[in-house]
Amino acid sequence: MQHTWSEIESALGAIAKVSGGFTLAHRGIITLRDGTRIFVKIGVDDSTKAWAAKEVETYRFLARSGYPFIPSLLAYNKDKTSFAIELLAHDDGWDWQDAWTDGRLAATLQAMDDLAAVEVTGANRALFSTPSLSEENDGWRALAESPKLQQLLRAKLQAAGQVDLAGSLNIAAEAQRSAQFDFAADVLVHNDVRADNCAWNSSLHTAKLVDWSWTQLGDRRIDLAAMLAHVHKTGFNVLPGYASRLDAGALHWIAGFWFKRAITRLRPGAAPHLRDLQLASGLVALELAAQV
Protein backbone atom coordinates (compact mmCIF):
# COMPACT_ATOMS: atom_id res chain seq x y z
CA MET A 1 0.00 0.00 0.00
CA GLN A 2 1.29 3.49 -0.88
CA HIS A 3 1.63 6.03 1.91
CA THR A 4 2.00 9.80 1.68
CA TRP A 5 4.31 11.89 3.80
CA SER A 6 1.35 13.87 5.15
CA GLU A 7 -0.17 10.60 6.39
CA ILE A 8 3.13 9.71 8.07
CA GLU A 9 3.62 13.20 9.50
CA SER A 10 0.22 13.04 11.20
CA ALA A 11 1.40 10.00 13.18
CA LEU A 12 4.76 11.41 14.30
CA GLY A 13 3.35 12.62 17.61
CA ALA A 14 3.14 9.00 18.74
CA ILE A 15 6.58 7.95 17.51
CA ALA A 16 8.23 5.20 19.55
CA LYS A 17 11.90 6.13 19.61
CA VAL A 18 14.44 3.37 19.11
CA SER A 19 17.89 3.02 20.59
CA GLY A 20 21.07 3.12 18.58
CA GLY A 21 22.50 5.58 16.11
CA PHE A 22 25.35 7.98 16.70
CA THR A 23 23.83 11.29 15.57
CA LEU A 24 21.14 13.74 16.60
CA ALA A 25 18.70 12.42 13.98
CA HIS A 26 15.38 11.29 15.42
CA ARG A 27 14.70 7.63 14.72
CA GLY A 28 11.65 5.62 15.63
CA ILE A 29 8.62 3.53 14.75
CA ILE A 30 5.14 4.84 14.04
CA THR A 31 1.85 3.07 13.47
CA LEU A 32 -0.43 4.37 10.73
CA ARG A 33 -4.21 4.34 10.83
CA ASP A 34 -4.36 1.11 8.83
CA GLY A 35 -2.11 -0.59 11.40
CA THR A 36 1.03 -0.51 9.28
CA ARG A 37 4.19 -0.04 11.35
CA ILE A 38 7.06 1.79 9.66
CA PHE A 39 10.47 3.17 10.54
CA VAL A 40 11.05 6.92 10.34
CA LYS A 41 14.26 8.98 10.38
CA ILE A 42 14.10 12.76 10.83
CA GLY A 43 17.02 15.14 10.29
CA VAL A 44 17.21 17.81 12.98
CA ASP A 45 20.31 19.87 12.16
CA ASP A 46 22.32 20.73 9.04
CA SER A 47 24.38 17.54 9.15
CA THR A 48 21.57 15.08 9.80
CA LYS A 49 19.33 16.79 7.27
CA ALA A 50 22.02 16.52 4.60
CA TRP A 51 22.64 12.87 5.47
CA ALA A 52 18.91 12.12 5.30
CA ALA A 53 18.67 13.69 1.85
CA LYS A 54 21.64 11.58 0.74
CA GLU A 55 19.92 8.46 2.05
CA VAL A 56 16.68 9.22 0.23
CA GLU A 57 18.48 9.64 -3.08
CA THR A 58 20.52 6.49 -2.45
CA TYR A 59 17.43 4.41 -1.71
CA ARG A 60 15.79 5.73 -4.88
CA PHE A 61 18.87 5.00 -7.00
CA LEU A 62 19.34 1.49 -5.61
CA ALA A 63 15.66 0.66 -6.09
CA ARG A 64 15.87 1.80 -9.74
CA SER A 65 18.97 -0.35 -10.14
CA GLY A 66 17.14 -3.44 -8.90
CA TYR A 67 19.35 -3.80 -5.83
CA PRO A 68 17.45 -6.18 -3.51
CA PHE A 69 19.27 -5.75 -0.20
CA ILE A 70 17.42 -2.65 1.05
CA PRO A 71 14.10 -2.01 2.78
CA SER A 72 11.49 -0.25 0.69
CA LEU A 73 11.51 3.54 0.75
CA LEU A 74 7.90 4.42 1.56
CA ALA A 75 7.77 8.23 1.62
CA TYR A 76 9.77 11.37 2.32
CA ASN A 77 9.12 15.04 2.90
CA LYS A 78 9.52 17.79 0.31
CA ASP A 79 13.15 18.60 1.03
CA LYS A 80 14.07 14.94 1.69
CA THR A 81 15.30 15.68 5.21
CA SER A 82 12.91 13.12 6.72
CA PHE A 83 11.84 9.77 5.34
CA ALA A 84 10.07 6.50 6.09
CA ILE A 85 11.14 2.99 5.18
CA GLU A 86 9.79 -0.53 5.56
CA LEU A 87 10.12 -1.75 9.15
CA LEU A 88 12.38 -4.80 9.46
CA ALA A 89 11.02 -5.97 12.79
CA HIS A 90 12.16 -8.73 15.11
CA ASP A 91 8.61 -10.11 15.07
CA ASP A 92 8.98 -10.65 11.34
CA GLY A 93 12.23 -12.54 11.70
CA TRP A 94 14.75 -9.71 11.35
CA ASP A 95 17.77 -9.75 13.67
CA TRP A 96 19.80 -6.60 14.35
CA GLN A 97 21.91 -8.03 17.17
CA ASP A 98 25.70 -8.40 17.20
CA ALA A 99 25.39 -12.16 16.77
CA TRP A 100 27.14 -13.43 13.67
CA THR A 101 26.99 -16.81 11.96
CA ASP A 102 28.49 -18.06 8.72
CA GLY A 103 25.06 -17.75 7.12
CA ARG A 104 24.59 -14.16 8.19
CA LEU A 105 28.11 -13.21 7.17
CA ALA A 106 27.73 -14.87 3.76
CA ALA A 107 24.48 -12.97 3.14
CA THR A 108 26.06 -9.68 4.20
CA LEU A 109 29.06 -10.23 1.95
CA GLN A 110 26.69 -11.00 -0.93
CA ALA A 111 24.91 -7.70 -0.30
CA MET A 112 28.26 -5.88 -0.39
CA ASP A 113 29.41 -7.75 -3.50
CA ASP A 114 26.20 -6.91 -5.35
CA LEU A 115 26.47 -3.27 -4.27
CA ALA A 116 29.97 -3.07 -5.75
CA ALA A 117 28.56 -4.49 -8.98
CA VAL A 118 25.91 -1.76 -9.34
CA GLU A 119 26.84 0.43 -12.29
CA VAL A 120 26.88 4.17 -11.57
CA THR A 121 26.82 6.25 -14.73
CA GLY A 122 26.00 9.71 -15.98
CA ALA A 123 24.32 12.15 -13.61
CA ASN A 124 24.08 9.48 -10.92
CA ARG A 125 27.84 9.67 -10.39
CA ALA A 126 27.50 13.12 -8.83
CA LEU A 127 25.50 11.66 -5.94
CA PHE A 128 28.34 9.34 -4.97
CA SER A 129 31.42 11.28 -6.05
CA THR A 130 31.88 13.35 -2.87
CA PRO A 131 33.83 10.95 -0.67
CA SER A 132 33.06 10.13 2.93
CA LEU A 133 36.40 8.33 3.08
CA SER A 134 39.45 9.09 0.97
CA GLU A 135 43.20 9.41 1.28
CA GLU A 136 42.54 12.78 2.95
CA ASN A 137 41.17 10.88 5.96
CA ASP A 138 44.45 9.04 6.58
CA GLY A 139 44.50 8.94 10.37
CA TRP A 140 48.10 7.78 10.60
CA ARG A 141 49.29 10.82 8.66
CA ALA A 142 47.28 13.19 10.86
CA LEU A 143 48.75 11.55 13.96
CA ALA A 144 52.30 11.73 12.60
CA GLU A 145 51.90 15.46 11.95
CA SER A 146 50.68 16.31 15.45
CA PRO A 147 52.59 15.55 18.67
CA LYS A 148 49.47 16.60 20.58
CA LEU A 149 47.34 13.97 18.83
CA GLN A 150 50.03 11.36 19.43
CA GLN A 151 49.96 12.18 23.13
CA LEU A 152 46.18 11.92 23.22
CA LEU A 153 46.22 8.56 21.46
CA ARG A 154 48.89 7.11 23.73
CA ALA A 155 46.95 8.27 26.79
CA LYS A 156 43.74 6.70 25.45
CA LEU A 157 45.54 3.44 24.69
CA GLN A 158 46.97 3.36 28.20
CA ALA A 159 43.56 4.02 29.71
CA ALA A 160 42.22 1.10 27.69
CA GLY A 161 44.87 -1.23 29.09
CA GLN A 162 47.04 -1.14 25.95
CA VAL A 163 50.16 0.02 27.79
CA ASP A 164 52.65 -1.93 25.68
CA LEU A 165 51.15 -0.68 22.41
CA ALA A 166 51.06 2.89 23.70
CA GLY A 167 54.78 2.73 24.38
CA SER A 168 55.88 0.83 21.27
CA LEU A 169 53.71 2.33 18.51
CA ASN A 170 55.95 3.96 15.90
CA ILE A 171 53.48 6.42 14.42
CA ALA A 172 55.93 7.85 11.87
CA ALA A 173 56.51 4.37 10.46
CA GLU A 174 52.79 3.62 10.47
CA ALA A 175 52.18 6.84 8.53
CA GLN A 176 54.79 5.85 5.95
CA ARG A 177 53.03 2.53 5.52
CA SER A 178 49.56 4.05 5.18
CA ALA A 179 50.86 6.48 2.56
CA GLN A 180 51.62 3.46 0.37
CA PHE A 181 47.97 2.38 0.31
CA ASP A 182 46.50 3.26 -3.08
CA PHE A 183 43.01 4.43 -2.14
CA ALA A 184 40.56 3.59 -4.93
CA ALA A 185 37.29 5.30 -5.88
CA ASP A 186 35.91 2.90 -8.43
CA VAL A 187 32.89 1.02 -7.05
CA LEU A 188 29.86 1.72 -4.88
CA VAL A 189 30.51 1.04 -1.19
CA HIS A 190 28.41 1.44 1.95
CA ASN A 191 31.30 2.39 4.30
CA ASP A 192 29.45 1.56 7.53
CA VAL A 193 28.27 -2.07 7.47
CA ARG A 194 27.91 -3.34 11.03
CA ALA A 195 25.23 -5.30 12.86
CA ASP A 196 22.95 -2.34 13.65
CA ASN A 197 23.04 -1.29 9.98
CA CYS A 198 22.51 -4.81 8.66
CA ALA A 199 19.35 -6.81 9.38
CA TRP A 200 19.53 -10.58 8.99
CA ASN A 201 16.58 -12.89 8.37
CA SER A 202 17.52 -16.53 8.92
CA SER A 203 14.22 -17.80 7.49
CA LEU A 204 14.68 -15.86 4.25
CA HIS A 205 18.47 -16.34 4.28
CA THR A 206 19.00 -12.71 3.34
CA ALA A 207 20.33 -9.46 4.74
CA LYS A 208 19.21 -5.88 4.18
CA LEU A 209 21.39 -2.81 4.67
CA VAL A 210 20.34 0.58 6.05
CA ASP A 211 21.99 3.91 6.93
CA TRP A 212 23.34 4.95 3.53
CA SER A 213 24.67 8.42 4.35
CA TRP A 214 28.32 7.38 3.87
CA THR A 215 27.76 5.66 0.52
CA GLN A 216 30.22 6.65 -2.19
CA LEU A 217 32.29 5.52 -5.12
CA GLY A 218 35.14 4.26 -3.04
CA ASP A 219 37.46 1.43 -2.09
CA ARG A 220 35.74 -1.89 -1.39
CA ARG A 221 38.87 -3.21 0.33
CA ILE A 222 38.26 -0.57 3.00
CA ASP A 223 34.54 -1.42 3.10
CA LEU A 224 35.28 -5.11 3.65
CA ALA A 225 38.08 -4.45 6.14
CA ALA A 226 35.84 -2.27 8.29
CA MET A 227 32.93 -4.72 8.20
CA LEU A 228 35.00 -7.80 8.99
CA ALA A 229 36.84 -5.98 11.78
CA HIS A 230 33.45 -5.16 13.33
CA VAL A 231 32.45 -8.82 13.05
CA HIS A 232 35.75 -10.03 14.52
CA LYS A 233 35.35 -7.63 17.43
CA THR A 234 32.12 -9.41 18.45
CA GLY A 235 34.01 -12.67 19.02
CA PHE A 236 33.29 -14.29 15.65
CA ASN A 237 36.71 -15.27 14.32
CA VAL A 238 36.92 -14.17 10.69
CA LEU A 239 40.25 -15.98 10.31
CA PRO A 240 41.01 -18.19 8.52
CA GLY A 241 37.61 -18.60 6.84
CA TYR A 242 37.42 -15.05 5.47
CA ALA A 243 41.11 -14.12 5.26
CA SER A 244 40.89 -14.06 1.47
CA ARG A 245 38.41 -11.18 1.81
CA LEU A 246 40.86 -9.07 3.80
CA ASP A 247 43.61 -6.76 2.58
CA ALA A 248 46.38 -6.01 5.09
CA GLY A 249 46.92 -2.50 3.75
CA ALA A 250 43.23 -1.66 4.02
CA LEU A 251 43.08 -3.01 7.58
CA HIS A 252 46.09 -0.94 8.54
CA TRP A 253 44.62 2.18 6.92
CA ILE A 254 41.24 1.82 8.63
CA ALA A 255 42.98 1.22 11.97
CA GLY A 256 44.63 4.62 11.65
CA PHE A 257 41.33 6.21 10.67
CA TRP A 258 39.64 4.79 13.77
CA PHE A 259 42.52 5.74 16.07
CA LYS A 260 42.33 9.33 14.86
CA ARG A 261 38.54 9.35 15.30
CA ALA A 262 38.92 7.89 18.79
CA ILE A 263 40.62 11.09 19.99
CA THR A 264 38.44 13.54 18.05
CA ARG A 265 35.92 15.70 19.89
CA LEU A 266 32.39 14.32 19.65
CA ARG A 267 29.66 16.12 17.75
CA PRO A 268 26.86 17.46 19.96
CA GLY A 269 24.38 14.70 20.68
CA ALA A 270 26.70 11.86 19.66
CA ALA A 271 26.76 8.72 21.78
CA PRO A 272 29.32 9.12 24.60
CA HIS A 273 30.75 5.63 24.03
CA LEU A 274 31.37 6.15 20.30
CA ARG A 275 35.06 7.03 20.68
CA ASP A 276 35.71 3.97 22.85
CA LEU A 277 34.08 1.78 20.21
CA GLN A 278 36.26 3.33 17.53
CA LEU A 279 39.40 2.71 19.57
CA ALA A 280 38.38 -0.93 20.01
CA SER A 281 37.72 -1.23 16.27
CA GLY A 282 41.14 0.21 15.50
CA LEU A 283 42.80 -2.31 17.78
CA VAL A 284 41.01 -5.20 16.08
CA ALA A 285 41.88 -3.91 12.61
CA LEU A 286 45.54 -3.58 13.60
CA GLU A 287 45.49 -7.12 15.01
CA LEU A 288 43.98 -8.52 11.81
CA ALA A 289 46.42 -6.57 9.62
CA ALA A 290 49.29 -8.40 11.30
CA GLN A 291 47.72 -11.80 10.53
CA VAL A 292 46.65 -11.60 6.88
C-alpha positions as CSV (number, residue, x, y, z in Angstrom):
1,M,0.0,0.0,0.0
2,Q,1.3,3.5,-0.9
3,H,1.6,6.0,1.9
4,T,2.0,9.8,1.7
5,W,4.3,11.9,3.8
6,S,1.3,13.9,5.2
7,E,-0.2,10.6,6.4
8,I,3.1,9.7,8.1
9,E,3.6,13.2,9.5
10,S,0.2,13.0,11.2
11,A,1.4,10.0,13.2
12,L,4.8,11.4,14.3
13,G,3.4,12.6,17.6
14,A,3.1,9.0,18.7
15,I,6.6,8.0,17.5
16,A,8.2,5.2,19.6
17,K,11.9,6.1,19.6
18,V,14.4,3.4,19.1
19,S,17.9,3.0,20.6
20,G,21.1,3.1,18.6
21,G,22.5,5.6,16.1
22,F,25.4,8.0,16.7
23,T,23.8,11.3,15.6
24,L,21.1,13.7,16.6
25,A,18.7,12.4,14.0
26,H,15.4,11.3,15.4
27,R,14.7,7.6,14.7
28,G,11.7,5.6,15.6
29,I,8.6,3.5,14.8
30,I,5.1,4.8,14.0
31,T,1.8,3.1,13.5
32,L,-0.4,4.4,10.7
33,R,-4.2,4.3,10.8
34,D,-4.4,1.1,8.8
35,G,-2.1,-0.6,11.4
36,T,1.0,-0.5,9.3
37,R,4.2,0.0,11.3
38,I,7.1,1.8,9.7
39,F,10.5,3.2,10.5
40,V,11.1,6.9,10.3
41,K,14.3,9.0,10.4
42,I,14.1,12.8,10.8
43,G,17.0,15.1,10.3
44,V,17.2,17.8,13.0
45,D,20.3,19.9,12.2
46,D,22.3,20.7,9.0
47,S,24.4,17.5,9.2
48,T,21.6,15.1,9.8
49,K,19.3,16.8,7.3
50,A,22.0,16.5,4.6
51,W,22.6,12.9,5.5
52,A,18.9,12.1,5.3
53,A,18.7,13.7,1.9
54,K,21.6,11.6,0.7
55,E,19.9,8.5,2.0
56,V,16.7,9.2,0.2
57,E,18.5,9.6,-3.1
58,T,20.5,6.5,-2.4
59,Y,17.4,4.4,-1.7
60,R,15.8,5.7,-4.9
61,F,18.9,5.0,-7.0
62,L,19.3,1.5,-5.6
63,A,15.7,0.7,-6.1
64,R,15.9,1.8,-9.7
65,S,19.0,-0.4,-10.1
66,G,17.1,-3.4,-8.9
67,Y,19.3,-3.8,-5.8
68,P,17.5,-6.2,-3.5
69,F,19.3,-5.7,-0.2
70,I,17.4,-2.7,1.1
71,P,14.1,-2.0,2.8
72,S,11.5,-0.2,0.7
73,L,11.5,3.5,0.7
74,L,7.9,4.4,1.6
75,A,7.8,8.2,1.6
76,Y,9.8,11.4,2.3
77,N,9.1,15.0,2.9
78,K,9.5,17.8,0.3
79,D,13.2,18.6,1.0
80,K,14.1,14.9,1.7
81,T,15.3,15.7,5.2
82,S,12.9,13.1,6.7
83,F,11.8,9.8,5.3
84,A,10.1,6.5,6.1
85,I,11.1,3.0,5.2
86,E,9.8,-0.5,5.6
87,L,10.1,-1.7,9.2
88,L,12.4,-4.8,9.5
89,A,11.0,-6.0,12.8
90,H,12.2,-8.7,15.1
91,D,8.6,-10.1,15.1
92,D,9.0,-10.7,11.3
93,G,12.2,-12.5,11.7
94,W,14.7,-9.7,11.3
95,D,17.8,-9.8,13.7
96,W,19.8,-6.6,14.4
97,Q,21.9,-8.0,17.2
98,D,25.7,-8.4,17.2
99,A,25.4,-12.2,16.8
100,W,27.1,-13.4,13.7
101,T,27.0,-16.8,12.0
102,D,28.5,-18.1,8.7
103,G,25.1,-17.7,7.1
104,R,24.6,-14.2,8.2
105,L,28.1,-13.2,7.2
106,A,27.7,-14.9,3.8
107,A,24.5,-13.0,3.1
108,T,26.1,-9.7,4.2
109,L,29.1,-10.2,1.9
110,Q,26.7,-11.0,-0.9
111,A,24.9,-7.7,-0.3
112,M,28.3,-5.9,-0.4
113,D,29.4,-7.7,-3.5
114,D,26.2,-6.9,-5.3
115,L,26.5,-3.3,-4.3
116,A,30.0,-3.1,-5.8
117,A,28.6,-4.5,-9.0
118,V,25.9,-1.8,-9.3
119,E,26.8,0.4,-12.3
120,V,26.9,4.2,-11.6
121,T,26.8,6.2,-14.7
122,G,26.0,9.7,-16.0
123,A,24.3,12.2,-13.6
124,N,24.1,9.5,-10.9
125,R,27.8,9.7,-10.4
126,A,27.5,13.1,-8.8
127,L,25.5,11.7,-5.9
128,F,28.3,9.3,-5.0
129,S,31.4,11.3,-6.0
130,T,31.9,13.3,-2.9
131,P,33.8,10.9,-0.7
132,S,33.1,10.1,2.9
133,L,36.4,8.3,3.1
134,S,39.4,9.1,1.0
135,E,43.2,9.4,1.3
136,E,42.5,12.8,2.9
137,N,41.2,10.9,6.0
138,D,44.4,9.0,6.6
139,G,44.5,8.9,10.4
140,W,48.1,7.8,10.6
141,R,49.3,10.8,8.7
142,A,47.3,13.2,10.9
143,L,48.7,11.5,14.0
144,A,52.3,11.7,12.6
145,E,51.9,15.5,11.9
146,S,50.7,16.3,15.5
147,P,52.6,15.5,18.7
148,K,49.5,16.6,20.6
149,L,47.3,14.0,18.8
150,Q,50.0,11.4,19.4
151,Q,50.0,12.2,23.1
152,L,46.2,11.9,23.2
153,L,46.2,8.6,21.5
154,R,48.9,7.1,23.7
155,A,46.9,8.3,26.8
156,K,43.7,6.7,25.4
157,L,45.5,3.4,24.7
158,Q,47.0,3.4,28.2
159,A,43.6,4.0,29.7
160,A,42.2,1.1,27.7
161,G,44.9,-1.2,29.1
162,Q,47.0,-1.1,26.0
163,V,50.2,0.0,27.8
164,D,52.7,-1.9,25.7
165,L,51.2,-0.7,22.4
166,A,51.1,2.9,23.7
167,G,54.8,2.7,24.4
168,S,55.9,0.8,21.3
169,L,53.7,2.3,18.5
170,N,56.0,4.0,15.9
171,I,53.5,6.4,14.4
172,A,55.9,7.8,11.9
173,A,56.5,4.4,10.5
174,E,52.8,3.6,10.5
175,A,52.2,6.8,8.5
176,Q,54.8,5.9,5.9
177,R,53.0,2.5,5.5
178,S,49.6,4.1,5.2
179,A,50.9,6.5,2.6
180,Q,51.6,3.5,0.4
181,F,48.0,2.4,0.3
182,D,46.5,3.3,-3.1
183,F,43.0,4.4,-2.1
184,A,40.6,3.6,-4.9
185,A,37.3,5.3,-5.9
186,D,35.9,2.9,-8.4
187,V,32.9,1.0,-7.1
188,L,29.9,1.7,-4.9
189,V,30.5,1.0,-1.2
190,H,28.4,1.4,2.0
191,N,31.3,2.4,4.3
192,D,29.4,1.6,7.5
193,V,28.3,-2.1,7.5
194,R,27.9,-3.3,11.0
195,A,25.2,-5.3,12.9
196,D,23.0,-2.3,13.6
197,N,23.0,-1.3,10.0
198,C,22.5,-4.8,8.7
199,A,19.3,-6.8,9.4
200,W,19.5,-10.6,9.0
201,N,16.6,-12.9,8.4
202,S,17.5,-16.5,8.9
203,S,14.2,-17.8,7.5
204,L,14.7,-15.9,4.3
205,H,18.5,-16.3,4.3
206,T,19.0,-12.7,3.3
207,A,20.3,-9.5,4.7
208,K,19.2,-5.9,4.2
209,L,21.4,-2.8,4.7
210,V,20.3,0.6,6.0
211,D,22.0,3.9,6.9
212,W,23.3,5.0,3.5
213,S,24.7,8.4,4.3
214,W,28.3,7.4,3.9
215,T,27.8,5.7,0.5
216,Q,30.2,6.6,-2.2
217,L,32.3,5.5,-5.1
218,G,35.1,4.3,-3.0
219,D,37.5,1.4,-2.1
220,R,35.7,-1.9,-1.4
221,R,38.9,-3.2,0.3
222,I,38.3,-0.6,3.0
223,D,34.5,-1.4,3.1
224,L,35.3,-5.1,3.6
225,A,38.1,-4.5,6.1
226,A,35.8,-2.3,8.3
227,M,32.9,-4.7,8.2
228,L,35.0,-7.8,9.0
229,A,36.8,-6.0,11.8
230,H,33.4,-5.2,13.3
231,V,32.4,-8.8,13.1
232,H,35.7,-10.0,14.5
233,K,35.3,-7.6,17.4
234,T,32.1,-9.4,18.5
235,G,34.0,-12.7,19.0
236,F,33.3,-14.3,15.6
237,N,36.7,-15.3,14.3
238,V,36.9,-14.2,10.7
239,L,40.2,-16.0,10.3
240,P,41.0,-18.2,8.5
241,G,37.6,-18.6,6.8
242,Y,37.4,-15.0,5.5
243,A,41.1,-14.1,5.3
244,S,40.9,-14.1,1.5
245,R,38.4,-11.2,1.8
246,L,40.9,-9.1,3.8
247,D,43.6,-6.8,2.6
248,A,46.4,-6.0,5.1
249,G,46.9,-2.5,3.8
250,A,43.2,-1.7,4.0
251,L,43.1,-3.0,7.6
252,H,46.1,-0.9,8.5
253,W,44.6,2.2,6.9
254,I,41.2,1.8,8.6
255,A,43.0,1.2,12.0
256,G,44.6,4.6,11.6
257,F,41.3,6.2,10.7
258,W,39.6,4.8,13.8
259,F,42.5,5.7,16.1
260,K,42.3,9.3,14.9
261,R,38.5,9.3,15.3
262,A,38.9,7.9,18.8
263,I,40.6,11.1,20.0
264,T,38.4,13.5,18.1
265,R,35.9,15.7,19.9
266,L,32.4,14.3,19.7
267,R,29.7,16.1,17.8
268,P,26.9,17.5,20.0
269,G,24.4,14.7,20.7
270,A,26.7,11.9,19.7
271,A,26.8,8.7,21.8
272,P,29.3,9.1,24.6
273,H,30.8,5.6,24.0
274,L,31.4,6.1,20.3
275,R,35.1,7.0,20.7
276,D,35.7,4.0,22.8
277,L,34.1,1.8,20.2
278,Q,36.3,3.3,17.5
279,L,39.4,2.7,19.6
280,A,38.4,-0.9,20.0
281,S,37.7,-1.2,16.3
282,G,41.1,0.2,15.5
283,L,42.8,-2.3,17.8
284,V,41.0,-5.2,16.1
285,A,41.9,-3.9,12.6
286,L,45.5,-3.6,13.6
287,E,45.5,-7.1,15.0
288,L,44.0,-8.5,11.8
289,A,46.4,-6.6,9.6
290,A,49.3,-8.4,11.3
291,Q,47.7,-11.8,10.5
292,V,46.7,-11.6,6.9
